[in-house]
Amino acid sequence: MPVVVLDTNALLLPFERSINLDAQLRSLLGNCEVLVPGPLIGELKRSPSKHARAAIGLAFHYKVVDTEATGDQSVIELAEKHDAYVVTNDRALIGRLRERRIKVILLRGGSHLGFDF
């Protein structure tokens, strides 16, 4: 079963863009395990986004996993450990993921998720 790691902005997508994250991931990958790095909960608690509280609630809908690293590095750590896809729209993170040959799923056309090729 494929594994997916969510970045902070991926957790905000359903609230900012009205995207059903579960349905989108199912359409791309079928059944998959979704992981959220634990340090992202702290990021969301400090976030100025009006959707941060809802995103925290969404994060706990998935499996929250503690990591050694923090921030973007925690996303990379989990993705490498589980040979996972990463859902993000963070351009800097996407560049780092590409360098490490980690598979990326991102927002396409402002309305749906797609693979980064």
C-alpha positions in Angstrom: 0.0 0.0 0.0 1.4 3.4 -0.9 2.4 5.8 1.9 1.8 9.6 1.7 3.4 12.3 3.9 1.5 15.6 4.2 3.3 18.9 4.5 1.8 21.8 6.4 0.3 23.5 3.3 -1.2 20.1 2.3 -3.1 20.1 5.6 -4.4 23.6 4.9 -5.5 22.8 1.3 -8.9 21.4 2.1 -9.8 24.6 3.9 -8.2 27.1 1.6 -9.2 25.4 -1.7 -12.2 23.2 -0.8 -10.3 20.1 -1.8 -11.3 16.7 -0.5 -7.8 15.4 0.3 -8.9 11.8 1.0 -10.9 11.5 -2.3 -8.0 13.1 -4.3 -5.4 10.8 -2.8 -7.7 7.8 -3.4 -8.2 8.7 -7.0 -4.4 9.0 -7.5 -3.2 6.1 -5.4 -6.1 3.9 -4.3 -6.0 3.0 -0.7 -3.0 4.6 1.0 -1.5 5.2 4.4 -1.3 9.0 5.2 1.4 10.2 7.7 1.8 13.6 9.3 5.2 14.5 10.9 4.6 15.4 14.5 6.6 18.7 14.4 4.0 20.1 11.9 1.4 20.2 14.6 3.6 22.9 16.4 4.0 24.7 13.1 0.2 24.9 12.7 -0.3 26.0 16.3 2.0 29.0 15.5 0.5 29.6 12.1 -1.3 32.9 11.5 -3.7 31.1 9.1 -7.4 31.3 10.0 -7.6 27.6 9.0 -4.8 26.4 11.3 -7.0 25.0 14.0 -9.1 23.0 11.4 -5.8 21.7 9.8 -4.7 20.5 13.2 -7.9 18.6 13.6 -7.4 17.1 10.1 -3.8 16.1 11.0 -5.1 13.9 13.8 -7.5 12.2 11.3 -4.3 10.6 10.0 -1.3 9.0 11.7 0.9 11.6 13.4 4.5 10.4 13.6 7.3 11.8 15.8 10.5 12.6 13.9 14.0 13.6 14.9 14.0 16.5 12.5 11.7 19.5 12.4 10.0 21.5 9.6 10.6 20.5 6.0 13.3 18.1 7.1 10.8 16.1 9.1 8.7 15.7 5.9 11.8 14.5 4.1 12.8 12.2 6.9 9.4 10.4 6.9 9.3 10.2 3.1 12.7 8.6 2.9 12.0 6.2 5.8 8.7 5.0 4.2 9.6 5.5 0.5 6.5 7.7 0.5 4.9 10.4 -1.7 4.9 13.9 -0.3 1.9 16.2 -0.8 3.1 19.8 -0.9 2.9 23.1 -2.8 6.0 24.5 -1.1 8.3 25.3 -4.0 11.5 25.2 -1.9 10.5 21.8 -0.5 9.6 20.5 -3.9 13.1 21.3 -5.1 14.7 19.5 -2.2 12.4 16.5 -2.7 13.3 16.3 -6.4 17.0 16.4 -5.6 16.4 13.3 -3.4 14.2 11.7 -5.9 11.2 11.6 -3.6 7.8 11.4 -5.4 5.8 14.6 -5.1 2.0 15.2 -5.3 1.0 18.8 -5.8 -2.0 21.1 -6.5 -2.8 21.2 -10.2 -5.0 23.8 -11.8 -6.0 25.1 -8.4 -8.6 22.4 -8.0 -7.1 18.9 -7.9 -4.0 17.0 -6.9 -1.6 15.5 -9.4 1.8 13.9 -9.7 4.9 16.1 -10.2 6.7 14.7 -13.3 
